[in-house]
Amino acid sequence: MEIDLTPKLSKKVYGGDGGSYHAWCPNELPMLKEGNIGAAKLALEKNGFALPHYSDSAKVAYVLQGNGVAGIVLPEKEEKVLPIKKGDAIALPFGVVTWWYNNEDTELIVLFLGDTSKAHKSGSFTNFYLTGTNGIFTGFSTEFVSRAWDLDEATVKTLVTKQTGTGIVKLDGSIKMPEPKKEHREGMALNCEEAPLDVDIKGGGCVVVLNTKNLPLVGEVGLGADLVMIYGKSMCSPGFSCDSALQVTYIVKGSGRVQVVGVDGKRKLEITVKAGNLFIVPRFFVVSKIADDTGMEWFSIITTPDPIFTHLAGRTSVWKALSPEVLQAAFNVTPEIENQFRSKRTSDAIFFAPPN
């Protein structure tokens, strides 16, 4: 049975006054389960606080909107309190404890994409909260918690039951949270909108690649990522991941058309995507995109920390590397047709500006 590749929107899982948590369901997007990929979004209103928790999956977080604060505790390390803003990518390895806080008026929205191969449920993240009505210590007896924390039972009951929120709460404006430190961003976060461009094609598009060179923590996460923008009516060259990686794509803004071709040259997907859509390209399938008038921007993770792509059009295309005789025989065409084919796209790479 063929797997449905149709892009999907996230659905709300829980929330309240402080904000909400949304996720993509593997039952609706089967490639999540097939590829062991999880995808979710956290949306925090002003003074919204996502309680401290850890996850069963390594992830990459990407700030889609707003500014805020992220608290991150790597195993056996001190807490890092980061100022975060739109465009930030943050690598979150296994075992990391995080909390998130919005101290501004604009809603803070963070996207999470990650590997669920070791998760409780393939295709879904499971978060374990340290406090709140579903906090870890609500499941232990008072005796156990009292012994663990070396506190009397009355104090333990207060600590365990005082927080009546679940997952996300809204803090009183008088509560003072830790001040974020810019120096804590070093090695923890990279702003993709401010980082040097890895590719910049005039009139076509640009891309920033997240890898072990500019954010070493992605090596521990086991994922690579990129932020891609193509301008109005521009095209992203047909290509595939040549190291057996899956490509998970979230449309940040704009819209455009996507085609995916799989085994036996069959088109597996042809659809218009818009902001909020998530879709997954299977291993070795070829994907290409053309933006609508306003252009299109997307954030992707690739299931390897240093991905390698093969493009099938443009200056860096594999066609340019093949000898003329091989192309003539493969296409069964004359030398004149082969020469015409080879002479095109000699300066363009990856992104193609719209025809005049």
PyMOL commands that set and color helices and strands:
alter all, ss='L'
color gray80, all
select helices_A, chain A and resi 31-35+136-138+142-149+153-161+182-185+218-221+263-265+318-321+324-331+335-343
alter helices_A, ss='H'
color red, helices_A
select strands_A, chain A and resi 11-16+19-23+37-44+48-55+58-65+67-73+80-85+88-92+97-101+108-115+127-129+168-170+189-191+199-201+205-210+224-230+235-241+247-261+267-274+278-281+286-302+309-311+351-352
alter strands_A, ss='S'
color yellow, strands_A
deselect
rebuild
show_as cartoon
